[in-house]
């Protein structure tokens, strides 16, 4: 870890500046549970998790008012404009010694690496390459064979902990798979972002620690090393099948193709969102040929039609699934830039219905690129791009919808880290009874939520004087309840009694609450993840489970 004091805010500010991590939240290590209770709400489940031998980071809700333990200025720098703080207790001898000899109640603890690169484990590299970030280094001469990030858990409700990241303390504990596939030796290499790999052996799925984004060479090396280590632990020398994402350009896909040739193994290209469905089936140890309805909502996944998916209602088994509804597909200018700059998401959803003058009044000056802001001229370029479909991304992404909602409400305009806008939208939200009815229309493959009408309504409600915290809650609840409404209709028509929820948006407690309420009131069973992350960290589980089911057909 890189650590610093919290009793004053200046070291935290310096660390953010040196690490070029201006907004992304840090985790902190506290001396004891009493310290955590001084600034955060610690329920029974959180207390049990924090005190367990696994020692995960648990996101705790900040208490209102002035903190009696850590200065508010420090807390605001630790997790800017968020209502939760990632907290863990000491778990290594060095941690206990630090607190014994330091007059600090809590220490910032962040991974010892530049952003986007796996944590450093080589002593010389730490001293040489982190010298511009840290003032002092405490090192040892023991070889670190495997990196393991801290596991991170969020509470969706007082009784529903869910993994954001599953690593130290939980890996390689297996997940049991329902089926008679003991002889199959399978490997799934995961998606591109927040990747893990998973191995099937003897009806168990063993998942690696969190790897990270595999679009850089060092992360791919980490992935290979973690897979080799897991295969060695399981005494597996040959593989029967390899699974990967459907996206043809991922480095992990190329890696899977190479492995399939090496082992003379079959290769299964699993669609991203089907892997989410298969993951929740595996997570609940449901029989592989059982049909469920699954709401899959995230930022992006390569769809079977080669478009960007991210707000789908799927029906299927662990083997395969079909899309039966979801969010309306929108056209976003700039491709991946639309995932960074929220005004591009707003333009993709509202650009065709909002007059240019009003659009500029609302959003003029917002950044649409590294050094480009929204003006009449740049808006003309965005509009031409979407109309001519040049340099665009077509997507049904729930993540982009939440980005746009955050921008409309003035909560956040840029994702400087993954899901920053949705996280800040969730943080500012205040529960209330204001509701927006679902704007459901018919599409080529089923009922769709017209997100253009949803965002128009949000803008109208804002202009009519409703508070931002109320509207932040209302629009997130609207997204969840609308998806649930479509899913319940599909479940009725398909005679299915279970509805699951997977994908990164399943980490949003407001959306999850809205879906749970609608599904259970409809008399159906609601499934959320329990043992693996709902986001891309659980995709490799779905990939390997789906590959196992396909191999046995």
C-alpha positions in Angstrom: 0.0 0.0 0.0 0.8 3.7 -0.2 -0.4 5.2 3.0 -0.7 8.6 4.6 -2.2 10.3 7.7 -5.8 11.5 8.0 -5.6 13.8 11.0 -4.8 16.6 8.6 -6.0 17.0 5.1 -2.8 18.3 3.5 -1.0 14.9 3.0 -4.2 13.5 1.3 -4.3 16.5 -1.0 -0.6 16.0 -1.9 -1.2 12.2 -2.5 -4.0 13.0 -4.9 -1.9 15.4 -6.8 1.1 13.1 -7.0 -0.9 10.1 -8.0 -3.0 12.1 -10.4 -6.1 10.7 -8.7 -8.2 13.9 -8.2 -11.6 12.4 -7.6 -11.5 8.6 -7.3 -12.1 7.6 -3.6 -9.4 6.2 -1.4 -9.9 3.5 1.2 -8.8 4.0 4.8 -7.6 1.6 7.5 -8.9 2.4 10.9 -7.4 1.5 14.3 -10.5 -0.3 15.5 -14.3 -0.5 15.1 -14.8 2.3 17.6 -12.9 4.6 15.3 -15.1 3.7 12.4 -18.2 4.3 14.5 -17.0 7.9 15.1 -17.7 8.9 11.5 -19.7 6.1 9.9 -22.8 3.9 10.4 -21.7 0.4 11.3 -24.5 -2.2 11.3 -24.3 -5.8 12.5 -23.4 -7.1 9.0 -20.8 -4.5 8.4 -19.3 -5.2 11.9 -19.1 -8.9 11.1 -17.5 -8.4 7.7 -14.9 -5.9 9.0 -14.0 -8.1 12.0 -13.8 -11.4 10.0 -10.4 -12.9 9.3 -10.9 -12.0 5.6 -10.6 -8.3 6.4 -12.3 -6.8 3.3 -12.8 -3.1 2.7 -16.5 -2.4 3.5 -18.2 0.8 2.2 -19.8 2.5 5.2 -22.4 5.2 5.1 -21.0 8.5 6.5 -22.7 9.9 9.5 -24.3 13.3 9.1 -22.8 16.1 11.1 -19.2 16.7 12.2 -16.9 13.7 12.6 -15.5 13.2 16.0 -12.5 11.1 14.8 -11.3 12.3 11.3 -11.6 15.9 10.3 -14.5 16.5 7.8 -12.0 18.1 5.4 -10.0 14.9 5.3 -13.1 12.8 4.8 -14.2 15.0 1.9 -10.8 14.5 0.3 -10.8 10.8 0.9 -14.2 10.3 -0.9 -15.1 13.5 -2.8 -18.9 14.1 -3.0 -19.7 10.5 -2.0 -21.8 9.4 1.0 -19.8 6.3 1.8 -16.2 5.6 2.9 -14.3 2.4 2.2 -13.0 1.2 5.6 -10.9 -1.8 6.7 -9.2 -3.0 9.9 -5.6 -3.9 10.2 -4.8 -7.4 9.0 -0.9 -7.6 8.8 1.6 -7.3 11.6 3.0 -4.1 10.0 -0.4 -2.5 10.2 -0.7 -3.1 13.9 2.8 -1.8 14.5 2.0 1.4 12.5 -1.0 2.1 14.8 1.0 1.2 17.9 3.7 3.8 17.2 1.6 6.4 15.3 -0.9 8.8 16.9 -3.4 8.4 14.1 -6.9 7.0 14.2 -6.9 6.1 10.5 -4.6 5.9 7.5 -5.4 6.3 3.8 -4.4 3.0 2.2 -4.2 2.9 -1.6 -2.5 0.4 -3.9 1.2 0.9 -4.6 1.0 1.5 -8.3 0.3 4.2 -10.9 -3.4 4.3 -12.0 -4.2 1.6 -14.6 -1.2 -0.6 -13.8 -1.2 -3.7 -11.5 0.3 -3.1 -8.1 4.1 -3.3 -7.9 5.6 -6.4 -6.2 9.3 -5.8 -7.1 11.3 -4.0 -4.5 13.6 -2.2 -6.9 10.7 -1.1 -9.0 8.8 0.3 -6.0 11.8 2.3 -4.9 12.6 3.6 -8.4 9.2 4.2 -10.0 7.2 5.3 -7.0 9.8 7.8 -5.8 7.8 10.7 -7.2 4.7 9.7 -5.2 6.0 8.5 -1.8 8.4 10.1 0.6 9.5 6.9 2.3 9.4 3.2 1.5 9.1 0.3 4.0 10.2 -2.8 2.1 11.3 -6.4 2.8 13.2 -9.1 1.0 10.5 -11.8 0.7 9.3 -12.7 -2.8 5.7 -11.9 -3.6 4.5 -14.6 -5.9 0.9 -13.3 -6.4 -0.6 -9.9 -6.1 -3.9 -9.7 -4.3 -5.8 -6.4 -4.0 -8.1 -5.8 -1.1 -11.6 -7.2 -1.5 -14.3 -4.5 -1.5 -17.9 -5.0 -0.4 -20.9 -2.7 -0.5 -24.2 -3.0 1.4 -27.2 -2.9 -1.0 -29.4 -3.2 2.1 -28.7 -4.0 5.8 -28.9 -7.7 5.0 -27.4 -7.7 1.4 -23.6 -7.4 1.1 -22.4 -7.5 -2.5 -18.8 -7.7 -3.8 -17.5 -4.8 -5.8 -14.1 -6.6 -6.0 -13.4 -10.1 -4.9 -9.7 -10.8 -4.1 -7.7 -11.1 -0.9 -9.4 -13.2 1.8 -11.9 -14.8 -0.6 -9.8 -16.2 -3.5 -9.5 -19.1 -4.4 -12.6 -20.2 -2.4 -14.6 -22.1 -5.1 -18.2 -21.7 -6.2 -20.1 -25.0 -6.6 -21.7 -25.6 -10.0 -24.9 -27.5 -10.4 -24.3 -30.2 -12.9 -22.5 -33.5 -13.4 -19.4 -32.2 -15.2 -16.6 -33.5 -13.0 -14.3 -34.5 -15.8 -14.4 -31.1 -17.7 -11.4 -28.9 -17.3 -12.3 -25.4 -18.5 -10.8 -21.9 -18.5 -12.5 -18.5 -19.0 -10.3 -15.5 -19.5 -13.0 -12.9 -18.6 -13.8 -9.5 -20.2 -11.6 -6.5 -20.8 -12.4 -4.4 -17.8 -12.3 -5.4 -14.1 -11.2 -8.8 -15.3 -10.8 -12.1 -13.5 -10.3 -15.5 -14.9 -12.2 -18.6 -13.8 -11.4 -22.3 -14.0 -13.8 -25.2 -13.8 -12.6 -28.4 -12.2 -14.6 -31.2 -10.4 -17.9 -29.3 -10.5 -16.3 -26.2 -8.8 -15.5 -22.8 -10.3 -12.2 -21.3 -9.0 -11.9 -17.6 -9.8 -8.6 -15.6 -9.7 -8.1 -12.5 -7.7 -9.1 -9.2 -9.3 -6.8 -8.5 -12.3 -8.1 -5.1 -13.6 -8.3 -3.8 -17.1 -6.6 -6.1 -19.6 -6.2 -3.5 -22.3 -2.6 -2.9 -21.3 0.3 -5.4 -21.6 1.2 -5.5 -17.9 -2.3 -6.4 -16.9 -2.3 -9.2 -19.5 0.9 -10.5 -18.1 -0.7 -10.4 -14.6 -3.7 -12.4 -16.0 -1.5 -15.1 -17.5 0.5 -15.4 -14.3 -2.7 -15.7 -12.2 -4.1 -18.3 -14.5 -0.8 -20.3 -14.5 -0.8 -20.1 -10.7 -4.4 -21.4 -10.4 -3.8 -24.2 -12.9 -0.7 -25.3 -10.9 -2.7 -25.3 -7.6 -5.4 -27.4 -9.2 -2.9 -29.7 -10.9 -4.4 -29.1 -14.3 -2.1 -29.5 -17.3 -4.6 -29.8 -20.1 -7.8 -27.9 -20.9 -10.9 -29.2 -22.7 -12.4 -25.8 -23.6 -11.6 -22.1 -23.3 -14.2 -19.3 -23.0 -13.8 -15.6 -23.8 -15.9 -12.5 -24.6 -17.7 -12.2 -27.9 -15.8 -8.9 -28.7 -13.3 -9.7 -31.4 -10.7 -7.0 -30.5 -10.1 -7.7 -26.8 -6.5 -8.7 -26.0 -8.1 -11.4 -23.8 -9.9 -12.8 -26.8 -6.7 -13.1 -28.7 -5.1 -14.8 -25.7 -8.0 -17.3 -25.5 -7.6 -18.1 -29.2 -3.9 -18.9 -28.6 -4.7 -21.1 -25.6 -7.3 -23.0 -27.5 -4.8 -23.9 -30.2 -2.2 -24.8 -27.6 -4.4 -27.2 -25.8 -6.4 -28.4 -28.9 -9.4 -27.2 -27.0 -12.8 -25.9 -28.2 -13.3 -22.1 -28.0 -16.6 -20.6 -26.7 -17.2 -16.9 -27.4 -19.8 -16.0 -24.8 -21.8 -12.7 -25.3 -21.0 -10.3 -22.5 -24.5 -10.0 -21.1 -25.3 -13.7 -21.5 -22.3 -14.3 -19.2 -23.9 -12.0 -16.6 -27.1 -14.2 -16.8 -25.1 -17.4 -16.5 -23.1 -15.9 -13.6 -26.2 -15.3 -11.5 -27.5 -18.8 -12.3 -24.2 -20.2 -11.1 -24.1 -17.9 -8.1 -27.4 -19.3 -6.9 -26.5 -22.9 -7.8 -29.5 -23.2 -10.0 -29.6 -26.1 -12.5 -28.0 -25.3 -15.8 -31.1 -25.9 -17.9 -33.4 -23.7 -15.7 -34.8 -20.7 -17.5 -34.8 -17.3 -15.8 -35.4 -13.7 -16.8 -32.3 -11.5 -16.2 -32.0 -7.8 -16.2 -28.5 -6.9 -17.3 -27.5 -3.3 -16.8 -24.1 -1.8 -17.1 -22.0 0.7 -19.2 -21.1 -1.4 -22.2 -21.0 -5.0 -23.5 -20.5 -6.2 -27.1 -23.9 -7.4 -28.2 -24.9 -10.3 -30.6 -25.9 -7.6 -33.1 -22.4 -6.0 -32.8 -23.9 -2.9 -31.1 -23.3 -1.8 -27.6 -25.6 -3.4 -25.0 -26.1 -2.3 -21.4 -29.8 -2.3 -20.6 -31.3 -5.7 -21.5 -34.0 -8.1 -20.5 -32.7 -11.6 -21.3 -34.5 -14.9 -21.1 -32.5 -18.1 -21.1 -30.5 -20.8 -19.4 -26.9 -21.2 -18.6 -26.4 -22.4 -22.2 -27.9 -19.5 -24.1 -30.3 -16.5 -23.9 -32.4 -14.2 -26.1 -33.1 -10.5 -25.7 -36.7 -9.8 -25.0 -36.7 -6.1 -24.1 -34.7 -3.4 -22.3 -33.7 0.2 -22.9 -34.0 2.1 -26.2 -30.8 2.1 -28.3 -29.4 5.6 -28.6 -26.6 7.0 -30.8 -23.6 8.6 -29.0 -21.0 10.7 -30.8 -17.4 10.1 -30.2 -17.6 6.4 -29.3 -15.7 5.8 -26.0 -15.6 9.6 -25.4 -19.3 9.4 -24.6 -18.4 7.2 -21.6 -16.1 9.9 -20.2 -18.0 13.2 -21.0 -21.5 13.1 -19.8 -22.8 15.9 -22.0 -22.2 13.5 -25.0 -24.6 11.1 -23.3 -27.1 13.8 -22.9 -26.7 14.8 -26.5 -27.2 11.2 -27.6 -30.5 11.0 -25.7 -31.9 14.5 -26.0 -30.0 16.0 -29.0 -32.8 15.0 -31.5 -35.7 16.5 -29.5 -34.2 19.5 -27.6 -33.8 22.7 -29.6 -30.2 23.7 -30.1 -30.7 27.0 -28.3 -32.1 25.4 -25.2 -29.5 22.6 -25.2 -26.8 25.2 -25.2 -28.5 27.2 -22.5 -28.6 24.1 -20.3 -25.2 22.5 -21.1 -23.1 25.1 -23.0 -19.5 25.2 -21.8 -19.4 21.6 -20.6 -16.3 19.6 -21.6 -16.8 17.2 -24.5 -13.1 16.4 -24.8 -9.7 16.9 -23.1 -9.6 20.5 -24.1 -12.9 21.1 -26.0 -16.1 22.5 -24.6 -19.7 22.6 -25.9 -20.3 25.6 -28.1 -22.6 26.2 -31.1 -19.8 25.1 -33.4 -18.9 21.9 -31.5 -22.6 21.0 -31.1 -23.0 21.2 -34.8 -20.2 18.7 -35.1 -21.8 16.4 -32.6 -25.2 16.6 -34.3 -23.6 15.9 -37.8 -21.8 13.0 -36.3 -24.9 11.4 -34.9 -27.0 12.1 -37.9 -24.5 10.7 -40.4 -23.5 7.9 -37.9 -19.8 8.7 -38.3 -17.6 8.0 -35.2 -20.6 7.0 -33.1 -21.5 4.3 -30.7 -25.0 2.8 -30.7 -25.9 1.5 -27.3 -28.7 0.7 -24.9 -26.4 1.4 -22.0 -28.0 2.0 -18.6 -24.7 3.5 -17.5 -24.9 6.3 -20.2 -28.5 7.0 -19.1 -27.3 7.5 -15.5 -24.4 9.7 -16.7 -26.9 11.8 -18.6 -29.2 12.1 -15.6 -26.3 13.3 -13.4 -25.4 15.9 -16.1 -29.0 17.1 -16.4 -29.2 17.6 -12.6 -25.8 19.3 -12.4 -24.4 16.6 -10.1 -21.5 15.4 -12.3 -20.3 16.1 -15.8 -17.3 13.8 -16.3 -16.3 10.2 -15.4 -12.7 10.8 -14.4 -13.0 7.2 -12.9 -15.3 4.4 -13.7 -19.0 5.2 -12.9 -18.1 8.5 -11.2 -21.3 10.2 -12.4 -23.7 7.4 -11.4 -21.9 7.1 -8.0 -22.3 10.8 -7.2 -25.9 10.7 -8.4 -26.6 7.8 -6.0 -24.8 9.7 -3.2 -26.8 12.9 -3.5 -30.2 11.1 -3.8 -32.8 11.6 -1.1 -35.7 9.1 -0.8 -39.1 10.5 -1.6 -42.4 9.5 -3.2 -42.1 11.4 -6.5 -42.4 8.9 -9.3 -42.1 9.0 -13.1 -44.3 6.5 -15.0 -42.5 4.1 -17.4 -42.4 5.3 -21.0 -42.6 1.9 -22.6 -42.7 1.5 -26.3 -42.6 -1.5 -28.7 -39.2 -2.4 -30.3 -38.0 -5.0 -32.7 -37.3 -7.5 -30.0 -39.7 -6.5 -27.2 -40.8 -3.7 -25.0 -38.4 -0.9 -24.5 -38.0 2.0 -22.1 -37.9 5.2 -24.1 -35.0 6.9 -22.3 -35.5 10.1 -24.4 -38.9 10.7 -22.8 -37.5 9.8 -19.4 -34.8 12.4 -19.6 -37.2 15.0 -21.0 -39.4 14.4 -18.0 -36.5 14.8 -15.7 -35.5 18.1 -17.3 -39.1 19.4 -17.0 -39.3 18.4 -13.3 -36.1 20.2 -12.6 -37.4 23.3 -14.3 -40.6 23.1 -12.3 -38.6 23.5 -9.1 -38.2 20.0 -7.6 -35.0 19.6 -5.5 -31.9 17.9 -7.0 -31.7 15.3 -4.2 -35.4 14.3 -4.8 -34.9 14.1 -8.6 -31.7 12.1 -8.3 -33.6 9.5 -6.3 -36.7 9.6 -8.6 -34.8 9.1 -11.8 -32.8 6.1 -10.5 -35.9 4.6 -9.1 -37.6 5.2 -12.4 -34.9 3.3 -14.3 -35.2 0.3 -11.9 -38.9 0.1 -11.8 -39.2 0.5 -15.6 -36.8 -2.4 -16.2 -38.6 -4.4 -13.6 -42.0 -3.7 -15.3 -40.7 -5.0 -18.6 -39.1 -8.0 -17.0 -42.3 -8.9 -15.1 -44.2 -8.8 -18.4 -41.7 -11.0 -20.0 -41.7 -13.5 -17.1 -45.5 -13.7 -17.3 -45.4 -14.3 -21.1 -42.7 -16.9 -20.8 -44.1 -18.6 -17.6 -40.9 -18.0 -15.6 -40.9 -17.5 -11.8 -37.4 -16.0 -11.3 -36.0 -12.6 -12.2 -32.2 -11.9 -11.7 -30.3 -8.6 -11.8 -26.7 -8.5 -12.9 -24.2 -6.0 -14.4 -22.4 -3.0 -12.8 -25.6 -1.1 -12.3 -26.7 -3.9 -9.9 -24.3 -2.2 -7.4 -26.7 0.8 -7.3 -28.9 0.3 -4.2 -31.7 2.6 -5.4 -32.1 0.8 -8.8 -31.9 -2.5 -7.0 -34.5 -1.5 -4.4 -36.9 -0.4 -7.2 -36.5 -3.7 -9.1 -36.8 -5.8 -5.9 -40.0 -4.1 -4.9 -41.7 -4.4 -8.3 -40.6 -8.1 -8.8 -41.6 -9.3 -5.3 -44.9 -7.4 -5.4 -45.5 -9.3 -8.6 -45.1 -12.6 -6.7 -41.8 -13.5 -8.4 -38.4 -14.6 -6.9 -35.7 -11.9 -7.1 -32.1 -12.9 -7.5 -29.1 -10.7 -6.8 -25.4 -11.8 -6.6 -24.1 -13.2 -3.3 -20.7 -14.7 -3.9 -19.3 -12.9 -6.9 -19.4 -9.3 -8.1 -22.4 -8.3 -10.3 -20.1 -6.2 -12.4 -17.4 -7.4 -14.8 -15.5 -9.1 -12.0 -18.1 -11.9 -12.2 -18.2 -12.3 -16.0 -15.5 -15.0 -16.1 -17.7 -17.1 -13.8 -20.6 -16.8 -16.3 -18.3 -17.5 -19.2 -16.9 -20.8 -17.7 -20.4 -21.9 -16.5 -21.9 -21.3 -19.9 -19.0 -23.1 -21.6 -19.5 -26.1 -19.3 -23.2 -26.3 -20.1 -22.5 -26.0 -23.8 -19.9 -28.7 -23.7 -22.4 -31.1 -22.2 -25.2 -30.5 -24.6 
